[in-house]
């Protein structure tokens, strides 16, 4: 199990801001749940409105890409860009701050570390 810190979160927000550069977006949408935390921080950092739903030309963010199941429905919005903090697959139609081949469960700073094992079991059972 890999536990990330708030310092690493701040670094990821800055790296995403640098990655997207000066491009202007219609707003930013975070995939529930983990993407919402990134979206709020990036909304402040990039001075973009926080969007309740994806729309053309927006920036869509998520905490982790494992199967693409949560990110894929957002890929067909014209001009939208999709970025994740950590990708467990080589990026194809999305961008990533960090790419890892590790199957290791990741605990983000906003998550309840004591519940991480139960969260992992539930996640894997839902996808098997």
Steps between C-alpha positions, in 0.01 A plus 500: 500500500639841402390800707532844344543823696348846474843624392493254209147621421621861484782392269253314275276808477798711397615243246151482345493880481836494320389215273192682374697824467326812381216319324162646589221263593127554542541370855619201696310185587616245757394137478333405830648429751876553479490723196288751688781582741740561211237703313440736791873562550555548127197726472671736743847456351390550138218745579243284322138438595427164661251310283238255624517316166747463214449724201682581176831673556531414868780346701396168656711366787507182705725363771588164345456316171473124545252365247375820339147421608438836668698716257387353165150655495662846495737449209262593219439862599649720225812679618492343845828390655519212749776486761560264791742522789603133480447262210545125533512468121697683233295807402325482167217754478565649846801665660663404830730661753635165612487162324553183698465134414439417862178323596559639848197669659543875533370693800453868420538761776125569520415134547451319828819295530339271760235400245742454209504119512120479498485755215747295299307174554170666398660658192655173381178304564296749294736463205558124502 
